[in-house]
Structures are given as C-alpha cells and as structure tokens.
Amino acid sequence: MKRQKRFEKLEQRPVHLDGFVKNWDAEGLVAENGVNDPTPSIKIENGVVTEMDGKTADEFDLIDQYIAKYGVNLEKAEQVINTDSLKIANMMCDPNVSRSEIIELTTAMTPAKAAEVISKLNFAEEIMAAQKMRPRRTPMTQVHITNTLDNPVLLAADAAEAAQRGVPEQETTPAIARFAPMNAIAVMVGAQTGRPGVISQCSVEEALELSMGMRGFTAYAETISVYGTDRVFTDGDDTPWSKGFLASCYASRGLKMRFTSGAGSEVMMGYTEGKSMLYLEARCIYITKASGVQGLQNGGVSCIGMPGAVVGGIKEVLGENLLCMALDLECASGNDQAFSHSDIRRTGRMIGQFIAGTDYISSGYAAEENIDNTFAGSNMDVLDYDDYITLERDMAVNGGIMPLEEEQSIKIRNKAAKVVQAVFEGLDLPKITDEEVEAATYGSGSVDMPKRDLVQDMKAAQGLFDRDITVIDIVKALNNTEYKDVAESVLKLAQQKVTGDYLQTSAVFEAGWKCVSAINDANDYEGPGTGYRVWEDEDKWNRLENVPWALDPQKLEF
C-alpha cells in the first residue's frame, strides 16, 4: 500500500510509543461512568447505614463496612443523596459558594455519589473547583531525592539544592533496600542544610519505614497504600482496619503521614469488579477519610499508565485529586511517575494541577536526572527546571519550584556534602573523601561521582540499627563541628515530633519554623481578587520575575 508521507511522519512522533486502549468496562478499563458502577443510595436506621450504593448491609464487603461506619458524614448523607449531582457539581465550581459550605455536603456523599458528581465536570471546571477546594491556601510541591548508586553525598547535595528552590517536603527511597537508613540520614541533613524546616521521608517496607521515623531519621510518610476492591486489598495481607491501625502508629509517634492510592491499581492487579477507575478511587479516598488520616497521595501515581491509556483518563486523574480535596484531605496530586514519551502530553498531564494549585502539585518531582530516579522516573525532572519555572512565570502561578543562581547552588551543594561528610565521620561510617564532596558539588548525577565500596556502605547502613543510632547521635556528631547550625535544625525537627503541630491537614514548615496548614493558612478563594495570588507573595514573585535567564534592560548597552 502506498503511504501518505505526512501520516508516515506522524507515526514516528513520540506519542505513538505510548500505550492506548479502547474502553473495556468488564475489566475496569474505563475512566468514569462505567456501565457496572453502582447507583448512589443510602439508608440510615438509628444512626446505622443499612444500605449504601445499591447494597444492603448484609451484602457489604470489608471496604463498604469500613466506609459506612467511619467514612461518611451521616448527618447530611440523606439530604445529599437526594440532591441532584449536577447541582453539587455546580456548587463546587461556583465561587459564590464558600469552601466551608460545600465541604459539609461533599463529605456526606457516598462513593458512588462522589464519582457521579465529579463526572459531571469537564476539565476546565475541575480546575475551577480545585482552585477553591484545596485545603491549604498556598500551593507547593514535593520532590524525589534518589540516585541509582545510593550515594549519600549526592543525595545530601541534591536535597540541599531542592530545599533552596523552595520545596517543603522531600522523599527518598533506596535502590537497594538495606541502604534505607543511610539514605534517610543523608537526605534529612542535606535538606536541613538547604533550609531548616524541610521534612523528609524514606519510602520502604512499612515496618522499616516506621522504625526509621521512630529513630528520627524521617519526619513523615506517605507510601501506605489503600485499594478500591477487597481482593486487591487482601492480596496485600491488609484490611482497611490494619491500615487505620498503622496510621495511628505513625501519628502517635509524631510522624506526619498520608495514604497513597490512585486510579489504575486495581486494573493492574486484575480485580476491578468491572467498576470504573473513578468509582474505585472514590472508595480509596473514603477509606483514607475513615481512617482519620490527614491526607492522601493520589492521581494515578505509579499506575498512571492505566488512566493515561483510556478515554478521558487525564480528566479522571484531576477529578480524583479534586475528590480528595472535597473530602477535606491534603492532596499530593501525583504528577510523579513518568508515563509518556511525548513532552506535550506529560505537560498536559500536570497542567490542571499546575494551574489550579494543589497542596503538592507533584508528589515527586524528580530533583535528580530521571536516569537516577529509583522511583522509575518522574513526569518532570531537574532538566525540566527552567521550562517549569518559565511556565510559572508565563502564567503567573506558583508551581512550588523557584529559580536558583548557579553560584547559590554550588555553595549550598558544597556545604551539604561537607555536612554529610562530618556526620559520617562522627558516626564512624565509611569515610567520605574530599574528592566526593567536590564531585557532588559540581556534578549532575551518579555518573559524575567516584565509586564507593557498596559492600562496606551496606554493612554500615545495617550497623546503624545494630548500634541503636538515633537522631540524637546525628546532632551530637554535628555539634562538635563548624556545622552547629545544621545540628540545631536537626534537633528542632526532632522536637517538632513532640509538639505535633505539623500533623494537621496540609501542614508544612516555612522559613523560621512557622507551621502553616489548612488551619492557619486555609484556602479562602471566593472568585477573582481572592485566594492565593503569587504576585502578592513578594519573595516568590521577585524570584520568578528575575529569573537568571531574563535580560535586565538596565544593564544592556546600545
């Protein structure tokens, strides 16, 4: 067959390397409005739910039981179920309806009602609603700090630079599980070097993650996964009750945490019960609410390829983020997992959250080159910094990442590398050489780093547990050096776990250890002229206005 040349060229475009599929309701390969999704309903007798979304109480599975008992505001549930879903959708968009007013209704929806309401909105309307519904007034973002060699010097330098760029939360994970405590320490001290008050976590198996938090190596957690069908949940040897118990373990020890879910996980694991991705994700969000957890990481996340493959999938992803906010939960809105070969498409995937602003626009912007991202790569990475910042400047929005002068980056990376060098010396860990400090200061990735003895590092990482090393030992190690300022910051972070202020919804620390959250920085958007405006945030706006690559007319010679 003779080909049309333009079509031949189009087939070579990167987007054709992505995967796409037509809707398949029976297997849950449908974003919204699945033919098998239940009809919203609720019946309450003597304060007990006897029917929900077409099931009577004796037909409830584990997830239904948990949500019916703990997850729905029963006071207004019958009123909401009898309210036209289109009316609720309109209220979510309407700037004349306050967030506090709509929250009373959205928290009283059942999962099926919630999915029906979200499906009434188009993409632009979801952006409008998200701008009002996010809990915290000020949008921010979270970053990944990893490298494939688990190199602690590079981790510390990247953490410090990301902190200087304005991020309040940093997440690491090891390439090799046994490196987890060493990685956690490197990122924590690097982040505190960059800006006191940045909190960090290390994503690993849950018992180990909790243990590191109790030792003071981390300050928060988020990879506590919940799922939308019983079969997927119990395949992981979990129930909603066990996740709720785990959440209480973190909170009781002063560790901020949020659950993780995201459309497509049930499809990937093969048990969708023929329901749409949005409906199943609604159940995950309600489990989170029912568990008393302050927030959720959702929006496709590591399963983004599934909603990204079906019709309207990216709209559904923004919709599930919106639903999370509508249940008054902190939302870390995905945008972390790489999912497309197309630069246009990966920008489109994050633009809704970027324009509307969420608590964390990315739940893992790669603060390293994606080749070093042990979370399998992010939607955006360090090599996108200048493009991303230019978009913030173009649209006059705060996307959570600020420009940084090269000299500032060199200075802070060098200090962080020296700080972790001092920690290793003080804790009697394998030596960090001056050559490594220099490489981490000026390098871009693990390929630029001298090779370390991974066997000795692994033994030393395990030894941190065997020797019962805690955050106090790190403070002591630094307090005898020229880096007492970092020692004070690490100690202050440990003290915050006793205070517990940052366990509130959407809580972070700004400069000067000021804790801001949905309580004291509540979203007050009520239409034009209200809510967060980046140009009213003098420091951030000045940084965006004066990006290093913008010409200064006053310095031009004609």
C-alpha positions in Angstrom: 0.0 0.0 0.0 1.3 3.4 -1.0 1.6 5.6 2.2 0.8 9.2 2.7 4.1 10.8 3.8 2.6 13.0 6.5 1.0 10.0 8.2 4.3 8.2 8.0 6.0 11.1 9.8 3.2 11.3 12.4 3.6 7.7 13.2 7.2 8.4 14.2 6.2 11.0 16.8 7.0 10.1 20.4 3.3 9.9 21.4 3.0 6.7 19.3 5.3 5.0 21.8 2.7 5.4 24.5 0.0 2.7 25.1 -3.7 3.4 24.4 -6.7 1.1 24.7 -10.4 1.5 23.9 -12.8 1.3 26.9 -13.4 -2.2 28.3 -16.0 -1.9 31.1 -15.9 -5.6 32.1 -12.2 -5.3 33.1 -12.4 -1.8 34.6 -10.5 -0.2 31.7 -12.8 2.9 31.8 -12.1 6.2 33.4 -15.6 7.3 34.6 -19.2 6.3 34.3 -18.6 2.6 34.0 -21.7 0.6 33.0 -21.2 -1.5 36.1 -20.8 1.4 38.6 -23.5 1.3 41.3 -26.3 3.8 41.5 -25.8 6.2 44.5 -28.0 5.4 47.5 -28.0 5.4 51.3 -30.4 4.4 54.0 -29.8 5.1 57.7 -31.7 3.5 60.6 -31.0 4.5 64.2 -27.7 6.1 63.1 -26.5 2.9 61.3 -26.1 2.6 57.5 -28.3 -0.2 56.3 -27.9 0.4 52.6 -25.2 2.2 50.6 -24.8 2.4 46.8 -27.2 -0.3 46.0 -26.0 -2.8 48.6 -27.8 -3.8 51.8 -25.7 -4.1 54.9 -25.6 -7.9 54.7 -24.0 -7.5 51.2 -21.3 -5.1 52.3 -17.7 -6.2 51.7 -14.9 -5.1 54.0 -14.5 -1.7 52.3 -18.2 -1.0 52.4 -18.4 -1.8 56.1 -15.4 0.5 56.9 -16.7 3.4 54.9 -20.3 3.1 56.1 -19.1 3.0 59.7 -16.4 5.7 59.7 -16.2 7.5 56.3 -19.5 9.3 55.6 -20.9 12.3 57.4 -24.3 10.7 58.2 -25.8 13.9 59.4 -26.3 15.2 55.9 -26.0 12.0 53.9 -29.7 11.5 53.1 -30.0 15.2 52.1 -27.0 14.9 49.8 -28.1 11.6 48.2 -31.4 13.3 47.3 -29.6 16.4 45.9 -29.1 16.5 42.1 -25.4 15.6 41.4 -25.3 18.4 38.8 -26.3 20.9 41.5 -23.4 19.8 43.7 -21.0 19.9 40.8 -22.1 23.5 40.1 -21.6 24.4 43.7 -18.1 23.1 43.6 -17.3 25.4 40.7 -19.3 28.4 41.9 -17.0 31.0 43.7 -20.1 32.4 45.4 -20.4 29.1 47.4 -17.7 29.0 50.1 -15.4 26.1 50.5 -16.7 25.5 54.1 -20.3 25.4 52.9 -19.6 22.8 50.1 -17.4 20.6 52.4 -20.4 19.9 54.6 -22.0 18.3 51.6 -19.1 16.6 49.8 -18.1 14.8 53.0 -21.6 13.4 53.2 -21.6 11.8 49.8 -21.3 8.1 49.3 -18.5 6.8 47.0 -20.9 6.3 44.1 -22.4 9.8 44.6 -19.0 11.3 44.7 -18.0 9.6 41.4 -21.2 10.8 39.8 -20.7 14.4 40.9 -17.1 14.5 39.6 -18.1 13.0 36.3 -20.4 16.0 35.7 -17.4 18.4 35.4 -15.3 19.0 32.4 -11.5 19.5 32.7 -11.8 23.3 32.9 -14.5 23.0 35.6 -12.3 20.6 37.5 -9.6 23.2 37.5 -12.0 25.9 38.7 -13.2 23.6 41.5 -9.7 22.5 42.6 -8.6 26.1 43.0 -11.3 26.6 45.6 -11.3 23.1 47.2 -7.6 22.6 48.1 -7.3 22.8 51.9 -4.2 24.9 52.1 -4.2 28.4 50.6 -0.6 28.2 49.4 0.2 25.6 46.7 3.6 23.8 47.0 5.2 20.7 45.6 7.2 17.6 46.8 10.3 16.2 45.3 12.1 12.9 44.9 15.8 12.7 46.1 17.4 9.5 44.9 20.2 8.0 42.9 20.9 4.6 41.5 24.1 4.1 43.5 22.5 5.2 46.8 25.4 7.7 47.0 24.9 9.6 50.3 27.0 12.6 49.3 25.0 13.2 46.1 21.7 12.7 48.0 22.7 15.4 50.5 23.7 17.8 47.8 20.5 17.3 45.8 18.4 17.6 48.9 20.0 20.9 49.8 19.6 22.4 46.4 15.9 21.3 46.3 15.4 22.9 49.7 16.9 26.2 48.4 14.4 26.0 45.4 11.6 26.2 47.9 10.2 22.7 48.3 8.9 21.8 51.8 8.9 18.0 51.5 11.4 15.5 50.1 11.0 11.8 49.5 13.8 9.3 49.0 13.9 5.5 48.5 16.9 3.2 48.1 18.0 1.3 45.0 19.0 -1.5 47.5 16.6 -1.8 50.5 19.4 -2.2 53.1 20.7 1.4 52.3 17.4 2.9 53.5 18.6 4.3 56.9 21.8 5.8 55.4 19.8 7.4 52.5 17.3 8.8 55.0 20.0 10.4 57.1 21.7 11.9 54.0 18.5 13.4 52.7 17.5 14.7 56.1 20.8 16.5 56.9 21.0 17.8 53.3 17.5 19.2 53.4 18.2 20.9 56.8 21.3 22.4 55.4 19.4 23.8 52.4 16.6 25.3 54.6 15.7 24.5 58.2 12.2 23.0 58.4 12.1 20.9 55.3 10.7 17.5 56.2 11.8 14.2 54.6 10.8 10.6 54.3 12.2 7.3 53.0 9.8 5.0 51.2 10.4 1.4 52.0 8.6 -1.5 53.6 6.2 -0.2 56.2 7.7 -1.7 59.4 11.1 -0.4 58.4 9.7 3.0 57.5 8.0 3.3 60.9 11.2 2.2 62.6 13.3 4.9 60.9 10.7 7.5 61.8 10.9 6.5 65.5 14.7 6.8 65.3 14.3 10.3 64.0 15.7 9.6 60.5 12.5 10.7 58.8 9.6 13.1 59.7 6.7 11.9 57.5 5.5 9.0 55.4 3.1 8.5 52.5 3.5 5.2 50.9 0.8 3.4 52.9 -1.3 2.1 50.1 -5.0 1.5 50.0 -7.1 -0.1 47.3 -10.7 0.0 46.0 -11.6 -3.7 45.9 -11.5 -6.3 48.7 -9.5 -8.8 46.6 -6.7 -6.3 45.8 -6.6 -5.1 49.4 -6.4 -8.6 51.0 -3.9 -9.8 48.4 -1.5 -7.5 50.2 -2.4 -9.1 53.6 -4.2 -5.9 54.6 -7.6 -4.7 55.5 -8.9 -1.1 56.0 -8.6 -1.7 59.8 -5.0 -2.7 59.6 -4.2 0.4 57.6 -6.1 2.5 60.1 -4.0 1.0 62.9 -0.8 1.7 61.1 -1.8 5.3 60.6 -2.3 5.6 64.3 1.1 4.2 64.9 2.7 7.0 62.9 0.6 9.8 64.4 1.1 8.6 67.9 4.9 8.9 67.4 4.7 12.4 66.0 5.1 11.5 62.3 3.0 13.2 59.7 1.6 10.7 57.2 -0.8 10.3 54.3 -2.1 7.3 52.5 -1.4 6.5 48.8 -3.9 5.4 46.2 -4.5 6.2 42.5 -6.6 5.1 39.6 -5.5 2.0 37.8 -4.1 0.0 40.7 -7.0 -2.4 40.7 -6.7 -2.8 36.9 -3.0 -3.6 37.2 -3.7 -6.2 39.9 -6.6 -7.8 37.9 -9.5 -7.3 40.3 -11.7 -4.3 39.3 -15.1 -6.0 39.8 -15.9 -4.4 36.5 -16.1 -0.9 38.0 -14.7 2.4 36.7 -11.4 3.8 37.9 -13.0 6.9 39.4 -15.5 4.9 41.4 -12.8 2.6 42.8 -10.6 5.5 43.6 -13.5 7.2 45.4 -13.6 4.2 47.7 -9.9 4.6 48.4 -10.4 8.3 49.3 -13.2 7.3 51.6 -11.0 4.7 53.3 -8.5 7.4 53.9 -11.1 9.8 55.4 -12.5 7.0 57.5 -9.0 6.2 58.9 -8.6 9.7 60.3 -5.5 10.3 58.1 -4.9 14.0 57.2 -4.0 13.5 53.6 -3.6 11.3 50.5 -1.2 10.9 47.6 -3.4 10.2 44.6 -3.8 11.0 40.9 -2.8 7.8 39.1 0.7 7.9 40.8 2.6 4.7 39.9 -0.3 3.3 38.0 -0.7 6.5 35.8 -0.2 4.4 32.6 -3.7 2.9 33.1 -5.8 6.0 33.2 -3.4 7.5 30.7 -4.3 4.8 28.2 -8.1 5.2 28.3 -10.5 7.8 27.1 -10.7 10.8 29.4 -8.2 9.3 31.7 -6.2 12.5 32.4 -9.5 14.3 33.2 -10.3 11.4 35.7 -6.9 11.9 37.3 -7.6 15.6 38.1 -11.1 14.5 39.1 -9.8 12.1 41.7 -7.5 14.8 43.1 -10.4 17.1 43.3 -12.5 14.5 45.2 -9.6 14.1 47.7 -9.8 17.8 48.3 -13.6 17.7 48.5 -13.3 15.3 51.4 -11.2 17.9 53.2 -7.9 15.9 52.8 -4.5 17.2 52.0 -3.8 16.2 48.4 -0.4 15.3 47.0 -1.7 15.2 43.4 0.6 12.7 41.6 2.5 14.1 38.6 5.4 11.9 39.8 5.5 8.7 37.7 6.8 9.1 34.1 4.0 7.9 31.8 4.5 9.4 28.3 7.3 9.7 25.7 5.6 12.9 24.5 6.7 16.2 26.0 3.4 17.8 25.1 1.5 15.0 26.8 3.5 15.0 30.0 3.0 18.8 30.3 -0.7 18.3 29.6 -0.9 15.7 32.3 0.2 18.1 35.0 -1.3 21.4 33.7 -4.6 21.1 35.5 -3.0 20.7 39.0 -0.4 23.3 38.0 -2.9 26.0 37.1 -5.4 25.3 39.9 -2.7 24.7 42.5 -2.8 21.8 44.9 -1.2 21.2 48.3 1.6 19.4 46.4 1.3 19.8 42.7 3.7 16.9 42.3 4.0 14.1 44.9 7.5 13.5 43.5 9.1 16.0 41.0 12.5 14.4 40.4 15.1 16.6 42.0 17.7 14.5 40.1 18.0 13.5 36.5 15.5 10.8 35.8 18.2 8.3 35.0 19.0 8.4 38.7 15.3 8.3 39.9 14.8 5.0 41.7 11.1 5.6 41.7 11.2 4.6 38.0 11.3 8.2 36.8 9.1 11.3 37.2 6.8 13.3 35.0 9.3 16.2 35.4 12.9 16.2 36.5 15.8 18.6 37.1 16.5 19.0 33.5 12.9 20.5 33.2 13.6 23.1 35.9 14.0 26.1 33.7 11.0 25.1 31.4 8.8 24.6 34.5 9.9 27.8 36.1 9.3 29.7 32.9 5.7 28.3 32.8 5.2 29.6 36.3 6.4 33.0 35.1 4.4 32.9 32.0 1.1 32.0 33.7 1.9 33.9 37.0 1.3 30.8 39.2 3.2 29.2 42.0 4.2 25.7 40.9 6.3 25.2 44.0 9.8 25.4 42.5 11.8 28.6 42.4 14.8 29.6 40.3 18.3 29.4 41.8 21.5 31.1 40.7 24.4 28.8 39.8 26.6 30.3 42.5 23.9 29.7 45.1 23.6 26.1 44.0 27.4 25.5 44.2 27.6 27.0 47.6 24.7 25.0 49.2 25.6 21.7 47.5 29.2 22.1 48.8 28.0 22.8 52.3 25.6 19.8 52.3 28.3 17.5 51.1 30.6 18.6 53.8 27.9 18.3 56.4 27.2 14.7 55.5 30.9 14.1 55.5 31.0 15.3 59.1 28.1 13.1 60.0 29.7 10.0 58.6 32.9 10.8 60.5 31.0 11.4 63.7 29.0 8.2 63.4 32.1 6.2 62.4 30.6 5.3 59.0 32.8 4.7 55.8 34.8 7.8 55.0 33.5 10.4 52.6 36.5 11.9 50.7 37.1 15.5 49.7 37.0 14.2 46.1 33.4 13.0 46.6 32.5 16.4 48.1 33.9 18.1 45.1 32.1 15.8 42.7 28.7 16.2 44.5 29.2 20.0 44.4 29.7 20.2 40.7 28.2 17.0 39.3 24.7 16.4 38.0 24.3 12.7 38.7 25.7 9.4 39.9 27.8 9.1 36.8 29.8 12.1 38.0 30.6 10.5 41.4 33.6 8.5 42.4 32.8 4.9 43.1 32.2 3.9 46.8 32.6 0.5 48.4 29.0 -0.5 48.3 29.6 -3.6 50.4 31.1 -1.6 53.3 28.3 1.1 52.9 25.7 -1.6 53.1 27.2 -3.1 56.3 27.4 0.3 57.8 23.8 1.1 56.9 22.7 -2.1 58.7 25.0 -1.2 61.6 23.0 2.0 62.2 20.2 -0.2 63.5 22.5 -2.7 65.3 24.2 0.2 67.2 20.8 1.8 68.0 21.8 5.1 66.3 19.2 7.8 66.6 18.8 11.4 65.5 20.4 12.5 68.8 23.7 10.8 67.7 23.5 12.8 64.5 23.0 16.0 66.4 26.0 15.2 68.6 28.1 14.4 65.6 27.4 17.8 64.1 27.5 19.8 67.3 31.3 19.3 67.5 31.9 20.7 64.1 31.5 24.1 62.3 28.0 23.0 61.3 26.3 23.6 64.6 23.5 25.5 62.7 22.6 22.2 61.0 22.8 20.4 64.3 20.3 22.8 65.7 18.0 22.4 62.7 18.0 18.6 63.0 17.3 18.8 66.8 14.5 21.3 66.1 12.9 18.9 63.6 13.0 16.1 66.3 11.4 18.5 68.8 8.5 19.1 66.3 7.5 15.5 66.6 6.9 16.0 70.3 4.9 19.2 69.6 2.9 17.6 66.8 1.7 20.9 65.1 2.6 19.6 61.7 0.3 16.6 62.0 -2.6 18.9 60.9 -4.0 18.8 57.4 -1.7 20.2 54.7 0.9 21.2 57.3 4.5 22.2 56.4 7.2 24.4 57.8 8.0 27.7 56.2 11.1 29.8 57.0 11.6 30.4 60.7 9.9 27.1 61.5 6.5 28.6 61.0 4.0 25.8 60.7 1.4 26.6 58.1 -1.6 24.3 57.4 -5.2 24.2 56.4 -5.9 25.6 59.9 -3.9 28.8 59.8 -3.5 29.1 56.1 -6.9 28.0 55.0 -7.9 28.4 51.3 -10.1 31.5 51.1 -10.7 31.5 47.4 -14.1 33.2 46.5 -13.5 34.3 43.0 -11.4 36.9 41.3 -9.3 39.0 43.7 -9.4 36.4 46.4 -7.3 33.4 47.4 -3.7 32.8 46.7 -2.0 35.1 44.2 1.7 34.6 43.6 2.3 38.2 42.8 1.2 39.0 46.3 3.9 36.7 47.6 6.7 39.2 47.3 9.7 36.9 47.7 8.5 34.2 45.3 7.2 36.8 42.7 10.6 38.6 42.7 12.4 35.3 42.1 10.1 34.5 39.2 10.3 37.9 37.7 14.0 38.0 37.9 14.9 34.5 36.5 18.6 34.3 35.7 18.0 33.9 32.0 15.9 37.1 31.7 17.7 40.1 30.3 18.0 43.2 32.5 17.3 46.3 30.3 19.2 48.5 32.7 22.4 46.6 32.1 22.1 46.4 28.3 24.5 48.6 26.2 23.1 50.0 23.0 
